[in-house]
Amino acid sequence: MPSINAITSSLCVGGSVELVAMPSINGATYIWFKDGLTVAATESRFYLATEAGRYTVAIQDGECISAESTTYVDVTLSGGTAEDKPYITAPSHDLCVGLDLVLTANTDADPNTITGYKWYEAATNNILGTAKTLRVTQAGRYTVVVETSGCSTVASDVWEVQESEDENCLTSHIILSVSATEVNEGGSVNIIATLADGYIANSEMPISLSFAGMAEQGNCVVGSGHGDFQLTVANPSQPQIIIPQGASTAFVVMTTCVDSIYEGFENVVINATYLDKPISQSPQEVTIIDGEANADGTLTLAWKLEDTGNTPSNMVYKGETAYYTLTALHPDGVTPITVQNDEQVAISYTPGTAPTIDGTHYRSVATATIGAGTSSVMVEIETIDDNIVERDDRELITDMSVGSVVNFIAPYRSARLNGYYNTLPCDFLYI
């Protein structure tokens, strides 16, 4: 009675399983059956099964034919079916000069059975890689097979890669972004350059940065070179984001500086170029919010209005000019603060017990402007000699109310003048 065996019964797609019949008889014919039907008659006791099924064998020696073997080999398909044919995905068929393209192998086969990949250049069948992805550095026709349980699937369809003819292919795939569009003074923002669509730099890529807007680049050390922000770069005078070879992204850190200058909202416009061409999504804009600012980026300032050079203090002869200094203060109400922009302040007047009249006793100053880069301004109030002796009259301007009307939101604040009354032999306007 003949018998049949095999080293393995697993059949790979496109492969075969070698079956062996016993015993070996010179001149005999071996009759092979699959699922009970004759599939071949050979003079060799070896047979290559290319289809799944149950195999048995019989032996014909001369006129004698043995019964079909009682032993059998069940050949089963391993490595998936036609539905497991892999397919390639990639962001593009175009290869930009300076960038490498990444191809990815995909299959619907059970991931637990996948043991490896083989990438080929279709024209030569040379193996190019054995990972799930293939980094393509030149134009060509690429295909992949997936190994499952030691077997290889059929090959994928060819993915053709061609050199792009678009002169902006490279820069259009470099994306500029920032980690935040608003930052409180003293905080940091990452300025990021990323290669889109899975591209990889095939050499070091320096992305040049330049800045515009109100905020100025410098350093956060008070003194020479002090600015509104500084960068973590090797050469601050020529700042760059450098994408390393083999990478797809890089960033630099922009750290904003804490100072005593009121700036409210202050913008930084970031421009980026590669090989003197703007990259995608450039420029980006970041707003620096003063550390003492309100939630909307405004700063509620305090004000101080004080006598400057009037003799006696807060008094002036009728017909002369009274001098006061209006100073912008930090919200603490004590520390003078330098304003970044011109700040126009409205001034209002409240008559005293012996009412003074605007235009009769004095000429009001409706607004005073503290200029950008300064903290104070002189306010001059002209008084009028009405030629009436009012030795004991209390012609007082007892209150000045000041508040911002430009650049920030703030309630009107009062800076009360320390006016006083004395009995004097001469006409004075008490202010």
LODORO-422687 format. One record per residue (C-alpha): residue number from 1; residue in one letter; x, y, z. Coordinates in Angstrom, 1 decimal. Layout:
<NUM,'A',<X,Y,Z>>;
...
This chain:
<1,'M',<0.0,0.0,0.0>>;
<2,'P',<1.6,3.3,-1.0>>;
<3,'S',<1.9,6.3,1.3>>;
<4,'I',<2.3,10.0,0.8>>;
<5,'N',<3.9,12.8,2.8>>;
<6,'A',<5.3,16.3,2.5>>;
<7,'I',<7.8,18.5,4.4>>;
<8,'T',<5.1,21.2,4.6>>;
<9,'S',<1.5,21.3,3.6>>;
<10,'S',<1.3,25.2,3.4>>;
<11,'L',<1.0,26.5,-0.1>>;
<12,'C',<2.1,30.0,-0.8>>;
<13,'V',<0.3,32.1,-3.4>>;
<14,'G',<2.1,31.4,-6.7>>;
<15,'G',<4.1,28.6,-5.1>>;
<16,'S',<4.0,24.8,-4.8>>;
<17,'V',<4.2,22.0,-2.2>>;
<18,'E',<6.4,19.0,-3.0>>;
<19,'L',<4.6,15.7,-2.3>>;
<20,'V',<6.6,12.5,-1.9>>;
<21,'A',<5.2,9.0,-2.5>>;
<22,'M',<6.5,5.8,-0.9>>;
<23,'P',<7.9,3.3,-1.7>>;
<24,'S',<10.4,4.1,-4.5>>;
<25,'I',<10.0,1.5,-7.4>>;
<26,'N',<12.1,1.7,-10.5>>;
<27,'G',<10.0,1.9,-13.6>>;
<28,'A',<6.8,2.4,-11.7>>;
<29,'T',<4.2,5.1,-12.5>>;
<30,'Y',<2.8,7.2,-9.8>>;
<31,'I',<-0.8,8.3,-10.1>>;
<32,'W',<-1.7,11.5,-8.2>>;
<33,'F',<-5.2,12.4,-6.9>>;
<34,'K',<-6.6,15.7,-5.6>>;
<35,'D',<-9.9,15.5,-3.9>>;
<36,'G',<-10.4,12.0,-5.4>>;
<37,'L',<-9.8,13.0,-9.0>>;
<38,'T',<-6.7,12.1,-11.0>>;
<39,'V',<-4.5,15.2,-11.6>>;
<40,'A',<-1.3,13.6,-12.9>>;
<41,'A',<0.7,10.4,-13.6>>;
<42,'T',<4.4,10.6,-13.3>>;
<43,'E',<7.4,8.4,-13.4>>;
<44,'S',<8.8,10.4,-10.4>>;
<45,'R',<7.7,9.7,-6.9>>;
<46,'F',<7.8,13.5,-6.4>>;
<47,'Y',<5.0,15.8,-7.3>>;
<48,'L',<4.6,19.6,-7.1>>;
<49,'A',<1.1,20.5,-5.9>>;
<50,'T',<0.1,24.1,-7.0>>;
<51,'E',<-3.4,24.0,-5.7>>;
<52,'A',<-5.0,23.5,-2.3>>;
<53,'G',<-6.7,20.2,-1.7>>;
<54,'R',<-6.4,16.6,-0.3>>;
<55,'Y',<-3.8,14.6,-2.2>>;
<56,'T',<-3.4,10.9,-2.3>>;
<57,'V',<-1.3,8.5,-4.6>>;
<58,'A',<-1.5,5.1,-6.2>>;
<59,'I',<1.4,3.1,-7.9>>;
<60,'Q',<1.2,1.2,-11.2>>;
<61,'D',<4.0,-1.3,-11.6>>;
<62,'G',<3.6,-3.1,-14.9>>;
<63,'E',<0.1,-4.4,-15.1>>;
<64,'C',<-0.5,-4.1,-11.4>>;
<65,'I',<-2.1,-0.9,-9.9>>;
<66,'S',<-2.3,-0.5,-6.2>>;
<67,'A',<-5.2,0.9,-4.3>>;
<68,'E',<-5.2,4.6,-3.6>>;
<69,'S',<-3.1,5.4,-0.5>>;
<70,'T',<-4.9,5.7,2.8>>;
<71,'T',<-2.5,8.4,3.9>>;
<72,'Y',<-3.0,11.8,2.5>>;
<73,'V',<-1.7,15.4,2.6>>;
<74,'D',<-4.1,18.3,2.9>>;
<75,'V',<-2.4,21.2,1.1>>;
<76,'T',<-3.7,24.5,2.4>>;
<77,'L',<-3.2,28.0,1.0>>;
<78,'S',<-1.0,30.2,3.1>>;
<79,'G',<0.0,33.8,2.6>>;
<80,'G',<-3.5,35.0,1.8>>;
<81,'T',<-5.7,35.1,-1.3>>;
<82,'A',<-6.0,37.3,-4.3>>;
<83,'E',<-7.9,39.8,-2.0>>;
<84,'D',<-4.7,40.2,0.0>>;
<85,'K',<-2.9,41.6,-2.9>>;
<86,'P',<-0.9,44.6,-1.5>>;
<87,'Y',<-1.3,48.1,-2.8>>;
<88,'I',<1.0,51.2,-2.6>>;
<89,'T',<0.0,54.6,-1.2>>;
<90,'A',<2.0,57.8,-1.4>>;
<91,'P',<1.2,61.5,-1.4>>;
<92,'S',<2.2,62.0,-5.0>>;
<93,'H',<3.7,60.4,-8.1>>;
<94,'D',<5.9,63.5,-8.4>>;
<95,'L',<9.4,63.7,-6.9>>;
<96,'C',<10.5,67.2,-6.0>>;
<97,'V',<14.2,68.1,-6.4>>;
<98,'G',<15.7,68.1,-2.9>>;
<99,'L',<13.0,65.9,-1.4>>;
<100,'D',<12.6,62.1,-1.1>>;
<101,'L',<9.2,60.5,-1.5>>;
<102,'V',<7.9,57.8,0.9>>;
<103,'L',<5.9,54.9,-0.5>>;
<104,'T',<3.8,52.8,1.9>>;
<105,'A',<2.8,49.1,1.5>>;
<106,'N',<-0.8,48.2,2.4>>;
<107,'T',<-2.7,44.9,2.5>>;
<108,'D',<-6.0,43.6,3.7>>;
<109,'A',<-4.3,40.4,4.9>>;
<110,'D',<-4.5,39.5,8.6>>;
<111,'P',<-1.8,41.7,10.2>>;
<112,'N',<-0.9,38.9,12.6>>;
<113,'T',<0.3,36.8,9.6>>;
<114,'I',<2.5,39.5,8.1>>;
<115,'T',<6.2,38.7,8.5>>;
<116,'G',<7.9,41.1,6.1>>;
<117,'Y',<7.9,43.1,2.9>>;
<118,'K',<9.9,43.1,-0.3>>;
<119,'W',<10.1,46.2,-2.5>>;
<120,'Y',<11.3,45.9,-6.1>>;
<121,'E',<12.2,48.2,-8.9>>;
<122,'A',<9.8,46.8,-11.5>>;
<123,'A',<12.2,47.2,-14.4>>;
<124,'T',<15.0,45.1,-12.8>>;
<125,'N',<13.3,43.1,-10.0>>;
<126,'N',<16.1,44.2,-7.7>>;
<127,'I',<15.1,44.1,-4.1>>;
<128,'L',<15.2,47.7,-2.7>>;
<129,'G',<13.9,47.3,0.8>>;
<130,'T',<12.2,45.1,3.3>>;
<131,'A',<10.3,47.5,5.5>>;
<132,'K',<6.6,48.6,5.3>>;
<133,'T',<7.8,51.9,3.7>>;
<134,'L',<10.3,52.7,1.0>>;
<135,'R',<12.1,56.0,0.7>>;
<136,'V',<12.3,56.8,-3.0>>;
<137,'T',<15.2,59.0,-4.1>>;
<138,'Q',<14.8,58.8,-7.8>>;
<139,'A',<12.2,58.4,-10.5>>;
<140,'G',<11.2,54.8,-11.3>>;
<141,'R',<8.5,52.1,-11.3>>;
<142,'Y',<8.1,50.4,-7.9>>;
<143,'T',<6.2,47.4,-6.7>>;
<144,'V',<5.9,45.4,-3.4>>;
<145,'V',<5.0,42.0,-2.1>>;
<146,'V',<4.0,41.1,1.4>>;
<147,'E',<5.3,38.1,3.2>>;
<148,'T',<2.7,36.3,5.3>>;
<149,'S',<3.6,33.3,7.4>>;
<150,'G',<6.7,32.8,5.3>>;
<151,'C',<4.9,33.1,2.0>>;
<152,'S',<4.8,36.0,-0.5>>;
<153,'T',<1.6,37.5,-1.8>>;
<154,'V',<1.2,38.4,-5.4>>;
<155,'A',<2.9,41.7,-6.4>>;
<156,'S',<1.2,45.0,-6.1>>;
<157,'D',<0.4,47.2,-9.0>>;
<158,'V',<3.3,49.4,-10.1>>;
<159,'W',<3.6,52.8,-8.6>>;
<160,'E',<5.4,55.1,-11.0>>;
<161,'V',<7.4,58.0,-9.7>>;
<162,'Q',<8.5,60.8,-12.0>>;
<163,'E',<10.6,64.0,-11.6>>;
<164,'S',<8.3,67.0,-11.1>>;
<165,'E',<8.5,69.7,-13.7>>;
<166,'D',<7.0,72.3,-11.2>>;
<167,'E',<9.7,74.8,-10.3>>;
<168,'N',<7.8,75.5,-7.0>>;
<169,'C',<7.4,71.9,-6.2>>;
<170,'L',<9.9,72.0,-3.4>>;
<171,'T',<8.9,75.3,-1.7>>;
<172,'S',<5.2,74.5,-2.0>>;
<173,'H',<5.8,71.4,0.2>>;
<174,'I',<7.6,73.3,3.0>>;
<175,'I',<5.0,74.5,5.4>>;
<176,'L',<5.6,77.3,7.9>>;
<177,'S',<3.5,77.2,11.2>>;
<178,'V',<3.7,78.4,14.8>>;
<179,'S',<2.7,76.6,17.9>>;
<180,'A',<0.5,79.6,19.1>>;
<181,'T',<-0.7,82.8,17.5>>;
<182,'E',<-0.8,84.7,20.9>>;
<183,'V',<1.7,84.6,23.7>>;
<184,'N',<1.9,86.5,27.0>>;
<185,'E',<5.1,88.5,27.5>>;
<186,'G',<7.8,86.2,28.9>>;
<187,'G',<6.3,83.1,27.1>>;
<188,'S',<7.6,81.1,24.1>>;
<189,'V',<6.4,80.1,20.7>>;
<190,'N',<7.8,77.4,18.4>>;
<191,'I',<8.4,78.5,14.8>>;
<192,'I',<8.0,75.3,12.8>>;
<193,'A',<9.0,74.2,9.2>>;
<194,'T',<7.5,70.9,8.0>>;
<195,'L',<7.7,69.0,4.8>>;
<196,'A',<4.2,68.1,3.8>>;
<197,'D',<2.7,64.9,2.4>>;
<198,'G',<5.3,62.6,3.8>>;
<199,'Y',<8.3,64.1,2.0>>;
<200,'I',<11.8,63.8,3.5>>;
<201,'A',<14.8,66.1,3.1>>;
<202,'N',<17.5,64.3,1.1>>;
<203,'S',<20.0,66.9,2.4>>;
<204,'E',<20.2,69.6,5.1>>;
<205,'M',<17.6,72.3,4.4>>;
<206,'P',<18.2,75.8,5.9>>;
<207,'I',<15.0,77.8,6.0>>;
<208,'S',<15.7,81.5,6.3>>;
<209,'L',<13.6,83.7,8.7>>;
<210,'S',<13.0,87.4,8.7>>;
<211,'F',<10.7,89.5,10.9>>;
<212,'A',<8.5,92.5,10.6>>;
<213,'G',<5.8,94.1,12.8>>;
<214,'M',<5.9,96.2,16.0>>;
<215,'A',<8.0,93.7,18.0>>;
<216,'E',<11.7,93.8,17.5>>;
<217,'Q',<14.2,90.9,17.5>>;
<218,'G',<17.0,91.2,20.0>>;
<219,'N',<17.8,89.6,23.3>>;
<220,'C',<16.1,89.5,26.7>>;
<221,'V',<19.1,91.0,28.6>>;
<222,'V',<18.5,94.6,29.5>>;
<223,'G',<21.1,96.8,27.8>>;
<224,'S',<22.7,96.6,24.4>>;
<225,'G',<20.7,94.6,21.9>>;
<226,'H',<17.6,94.4,24.1>>;
<227,'G',<14.5,93.5,22.1>>;
<228,'D',<11.0,92.2,22.4>>;
<229,'F',<11.9,88.6,21.6>>;
<230,'Q',<15.0,86.4,21.1>>;
<231,'L',<15.5,83.2,19.1>>;
<232,'T',<17.3,79.9,19.9>>;
<233,'V',<19.5,79.9,16.8>>;
<234,'A',<23.2,79.7,16.2>>;
<235,'N',<23.3,83.0,14.4>>;
<236,'P',<20.6,85.5,15.5>>;
<237,'S',<21.6,88.0,12.8>>;
<238,'Q',<20.7,85.4,10.1>>;
<239,'P',<18.1,83.2,11.8>>;
<240,'Q',<17.3,79.8,10.2>>;
<241,'I',<15.3,76.7,10.8>>;
<242,'I',<17.4,73.8,9.6>>;
<243,'I',<15.6,70.6,8.6>>;
<244,'P',<18.2,67.8,9.0>>;
<245,'Q',<18.9,65.3,6.2>>;
<246,'G',<16.4,62.4,6.5>>;
<247,'A',<14.0,64.4,8.6>>;
<248,'S',<10.7,66.1,7.7>>;
<249,'T',<10.4,68.9,10.4>>;
<250,'A',<12.4,71.2,12.6>>;
<251,'F',<11.7,74.3,14.7>>;
<252,'V',<13.3,77.2,16.6>>;
<253,'V',<12.0,78.7,19.8>>;
<254,'M',<11.0,82.4,20.0>>;
<255,'T',<11.1,83.6,23.6>>;
<256,'T',<9.4,86.9,24.3>>;
<257,'C',<11.1,89.4,26.7>>;
<258,'V',<9.7,90.9,29.9>>;
<259,'D',<10.3,94.7,30.2>>;
<260,'S',<8.7,97.7,31.8>>;
<261,'I',<7.5,99.2,28.6>>;
<262,'Y',<3.7,99.2,28.1>>;
<263,'E',<3.0,97.6,24.7>>;
<264,'G',<-0.5,96.1,24.9>>;
<265,'F',<-0.8,94.1,21.7>>;
<266,'E',<2.5,93.9,19.8>>;
<267,'N',<2.7,91.8,16.6>>;
<268,'V',<5.5,89.8,15.1>>;
<269,'V',<5.2,88.9,11.4>>;
<270,'I',<7.4,85.9,10.5>>;
<271,'N',<8.5,85.4,6.9>>;
<272,'A',<10.3,82.2,5.7>>;
<273,'T',<12.1,81.4,2.5>>;
<274,'Y',<14.1,78.6,1.0>>;
<275,'L',<16.6,79.3,-1.7>>;
<276,'D',<15.2,82.9,-1.7>>;
<277,'K',<11.7,81.7,-2.5>>;
<278,'P',<8.8,82.0,0.0>>;
<279,'I',<7.6,78.7,1.5>>;
<280,'S',<4.0,77.7,1.9>>;
<281,'Q',<1.8,79.5,4.5>>;
<282,'S',<4.4,82.2,5.0>>;
<283,'P',<4.1,84.7,6.6>>;
<284,'Q',<2.8,83.7,10.0>>;
<285,'E',<1.8,86.3,12.7>>;
<286,'V',<2.2,86.1,16.5>>;
<287,'T',<0.8,88.6,18.9>>;
<288,'I',<2.7,89.4,22.1>>;
<289,'I',<0.5,90.4,25.0>>;
<290,'D',<1.9,92.7,27.6>>;
<291,'G',<2.4,90.8,30.9>>;
<292,'E',<0.2,93.1,32.8>>;
<293,'A',<-2.5,93.3,30.1>>;
<294,'N',<-6.1,92.5,30.4>>;
<295,'A',<-7.6,89.4,28.8>>;
<296,'D',<-8.1,91.3,25.5>>;
<297,'G',<-4.4,92.5,25.5>>;
<298,'T',<-5.2,96.0,26.7>>;
<299,'L',<-3.6,97.5,29.8>>;
<300,'T',<-5.4,99.7,32.3>>;
<301,'L',<-2.9,102.4,33.2>>;
<302,'A',<-2.8,104.6,36.2>>;
<303,'W',<-2.1,108.3,35.8>>;
<304,'K',<-0.4,111.0,37.9>>;
<305,'L',<-0.9,114.7,37.4>>;
<306,'E',<1.3,116.8,39.5>>;
<307,'D',<2.3,120.4,39.9>>;
<308,'T',<5.5,121.3,38.0>>;
<309,'G',<7.2,124.6,38.9>>;
<310,'N',<4.2,126.7,40.1>>;
<311,'T',<5.1,129.0,42.9>>;
<312,'P',<3.5,128.6,45.4>>;
<313,'S',<2.6,125.1,44.6>>;
<314,'N',<-0.8,124.7,42.8>>;
<315,'M',<-1.1,128.5,42.6>>;
<316,'V',<-0.6,130.9,39.8>>;
<317,'Y',<-1.2,134.7,39.2>>;
<318,'K',<-4.1,135.4,37.1>>;
<319,'G',<-3.0,135.8,33.5>>;
<320,'E',<-0.1,133.4,33.9>>;
<321,'T',<0.3,129.8,32.9>>;
<322,'A',<0.0,126.9,35.3>>;
<323,'Y',<2.3,123.9,34.6>>;
<324,'Y',<1.6,120.3,35.4>>;
<325,'T',<3.2,117.0,34.4>>;
<326,'L',<1.0,114.1,33.3>>;
<327,'T',<2.7,110.7,33.8>>;
<328,'A',<1.7,107.2,32.7>>;
<329,'L',<2.0,104.7,35.5>>;
<330,'H',<2.0,101.0,35.7>>;
<331,'P',<-1.3,99.6,37.0>>;
<332,'D',<0.4,99.5,40.4>>;
<333,'G',<-0.1,103.3,40.5>>;
<334,'V',<3.5,103.9,41.4>>;
<335,'T',<5.9,102.9,38.7>>;
<336,'P',<6.3,105.2,35.6>>;
<337,'I',<5.8,103.2,32.4>>;
<338,'T',<7.1,104.0,28.9>>;
<339,'V',<4.3,103.8,26.4>>;
<340,'Q',<5.0,102.1,23.1>>;
<341,'N',<2.6,104.2,21.0>>;
<342,'D',<1.3,107.7,21.3>>;
<343,'E',<-1.3,107.8,24.1>>;
<344,'Q',<-3.9,110.6,23.9>>;
<345,'V',<-5.4,111.4,27.3>>;
<346,'A',<-8.6,113.3,27.8>>;
<347,'I',<-8.6,115.9,30.5>>;
<348,'S',<-11.8,117.2,32.3>>;
<349,'Y',<-12.2,120.0,34.8>>;
<350,'T',<-14.4,120.3,37.9>>;
<351,'P',<-14.9,123.9,39.2>>;
<352,'G',<-14.4,124.6,42.9>>;
<353,'T',<-16.6,126.3,45.4>>;
<354,'A',<-16.2,129.7,43.7>>;
<355,'P',<-16.7,128.4,40.2>>;
<356,'T',<-14.3,129.2,37.5>>;
<357,'I',<-15.5,129.3,34.0>>;
<358,'D',<-13.7,127.9,31.0>>;
<359,'G',<-12.9,130.8,28.7>>;
<360,'T',<-13.5,133.4,31.4>>;
<361,'H',<-11.0,132.4,34.1>>;
<362,'Y',<-8.8,129.9,32.2>>;
<363,'R',<-8.5,128.2,28.9>>;
<364,'S',<-8.9,124.4,29.2>>;
<365,'V',<-6.6,121.8,27.6>>;
<366,'A',<-8.9,119.1,26.3>>;
<367,'T',<-6.2,116.4,25.7>>;
<368,'A',<-2.6,115.7,26.3>>;
<369,'T',<-0.6,113.2,24.3>>;
<370,'I',<2.2,111.1,25.9>>;
<371,'G',<4.5,110.4,23.0>>;
<372,'A',<5.7,106.9,22.0>>;
<373,'G',<8.9,106.0,23.9>>;
<374,'T',<8.2,108.5,26.7>>;
<375,'S',<6.3,108.3,30.0>>;
<376,'S',<5.1,111.9,30.6>>;
<377,'V',<4.1,115.2,29.0>>;
<378,'M',<3.8,118.8,30.2>>;
<379,'V',<0.3,120.2,30.5>>;
<380,'E',<0.1,124.0,30.3>>;
<381,'I',<-3.1,125.7,31.6>>;
<382,'E',<-3.4,129.3,30.6>>;
<383,'T',<-5.3,131.5,33.1>>;
<384,'I',<-7.1,134.8,32.3>>;
<385,'D',<-6.8,138.0,34.2>>;
<386,'D',<-10.4,139.3,34.5>>;
<387,'N',<-9.3,142.5,36.2>>;
<388,'I',<-11.5,141.8,39.2>>;
<389,'V',<-9.8,141.8,42.6>>;
<390,'E',<-11.0,138.6,44.3>>;
<391,'R',<-8.6,138.5,47.2>>;
<392,'D',<-10.7,136.0,49.2>>;
<393,'D',<-12.3,134.2,46.4>>;
<394,'R',<-11.8,130.5,46.0>>;
<395,'E',<-11.4,130.1,42.3>>;
<396,'L',<-10.3,126.5,42.3>>;
<397,'I',<-10.0,123.9,39.7>>;
<398,'T',<-10.1,121.2,42.3>>;
<399,'D',<-10.1,118.1,40.1>>;
<400,'M',<-8.7,116.9,36.9>>;
<401,'S',<-10.0,113.6,35.5>>;
<402,'V',<-7.9,111.8,33.0>>;
<403,'G',<-8.4,108.6,31.0>>;
<404,'S',<-7.4,106.9,27.8>>;
<405,'V',<-9.2,107.4,24.6>>;
<406,'V',<-6.8,105.8,22.3>>;
<407,'N',<-5.1,102.4,22.0>>;
<408,'F',<-6.5,100.7,25.1>>;
<409,'I',<-9.6,100.5,27.2>>;
<410,'A',<-9.5,102.0,30.7>>;
<411,'P',<-11.9,103.7,33.1>>;
<412,'Y',<-11.3,107.4,33.6>>;
<413,'R',<-9.1,107.8,36.6>>;
<414,'S',<-8.9,110.9,38.7>>;
<415,'A',<-5.6,112.6,39.7>>;
<416,'R',<-6.7,115.1,42.3>>;
<417,'L',<-4.7,118.3,42.6>>;
<418,'N',<-3.9,119.3,46.1>>;
<419,'G',<-5.5,122.8,45.7>>;
<420,'Y',<-5.7,125.0,48.8>>;
<421,'Y',<-6.9,128.4,49.9>>;
<422,'N',<-5.0,131.2,51.5>>;
<423,'T',<-5.9,134.8,52.2>>;
<424,'L',<-3.4,136.7,50.1>>;
<425,'P',<-2.9,140.3,49.2>>;
<426,'C',<-2.8,139.5,45.5>>;
<427,'D',<-5.1,138.0,42.9>>;
<428,'F',<-4.3,134.3,42.5>>;
<429,'L',<-6.1,131.5,40.7>>;
<430,'Y',<-6.0,128.5,42.8>>;
<431,'I',<-5.5,125.4,40.7>>;
